[in-house]
């Protein structure tokens, strides 16, 4: 399985598919910082607000769409270019092929996302006044700020990986990149719609609990954690477990349909 993942990483670099997240994320992060910087004097820049702008400004649609385009291209191209025939002619178990391709895609995406985001934050931190690292009137040390940003960055990455597994599953079923991206956007829209009606429901209703605590789409709003006074480790652990559960489920469903494909 890991050998397949390694081969997929090499394939992604040879086909230049890594440029999709590299260029898109670079442009989005750069534009976000440039839009934030002119409105603030150098000494007034708050590193937490910069990080929140990067994640919140792109986390709801831009990051998910880039994730969808990248992961759907990888899986759908196998069917479109008929290279799936070569994969299926292999003696490898189809489930291992599916997981190996996904792990390879995740490896490339994760490295690009983490490196770009942390470099942008670290570079920004070099030009700001450290006294302005704060949540309203609550001052934070540089170490506390970087730790908080790192936690939210990792959670956001796990959310995007979960979206990637969802896209892999839908792409396997539909064999269409357009439909895959459409279903992802539809899922985001339905989640936002549910959040819109939950204030009118009982706090203990199933819809309220699922949409606010146990939906993998909660990752759309992780930037809020940057500007809250306390981050509880129990909440972080719950988010990790939710994403791992959804990711595992999407992969298992994807494998089920991948096995049934006829070539």
C-alpha positions, 0 to 999 in steps of 0.5 A: 500500500505504501509502495503504491502511495510512493508511486502515486506521489511520483506520478503527481509530480511527473504529471505536474498535478501538484501545481494545482494546490501549490499555485492556487494556495500561494495566490490565495494566501498572498492576496489575503495578506496583501488585502489585510496589510494596507488597512493596517499600519505595520505596528498594528498588525495582529498575527492572529487576525492575519491567520484568521483572515487567511483561514476564514477568508478562504476556508469556506469556499476557496480551500474546499474548491481547490481540494475538490479540483485536486483530488477529483482530478487524480481519481477521475483522470484514471477513468477518463484516460483509461489508465484504470485498466492498467491499475486493474490489471495489476495483481494488487488488491483494488482496495490497496490501490484506492488507499495507496492513491489517496495516501499519495494525494494526501501526502503531496497536498499536506506538505504543500498546505502546511509549508505555505501556510506556516511560511506565510505566518512566520514571515508575517511574524517577523515584520509585526510588533509582538505586543500586538499578538492578542485577542481583543485585550488579552495579550498572547506570547509569541509561543502561545500565538504560534501554538494556537495557529499550528493547532488550527492549521492542523485541524483545517488540514484534517478537514480538507483531507476529509473533504478529499476522501469525500471527493475521492468517493464521489469521483469514483462513483460518478467518474466525472469531475464536474459532478464531483465538485457540484456535489461538494458545493451542494453538501456545503450549501446544505450544511450552511442551510441546516445551520441557518435553521438550527437556532429555531430548533431545540438545542438537543434536537438530532439535527442541531447536535449533528450539524453543530458538533458531529458534522465534518463540515464544521471545519468550515469555521475553524478560524473562529478558534483563533480568536476565542479566549480558550481552546479546549483539548477535549474539543480538539480531540473530538474534532480529530475523531470526527474527521478520522471517522468520516474519512475512514467511512468515505474511503470504505465506501469509495473502495466498495464502488472501486471494486465494482468498476468494470473495465 
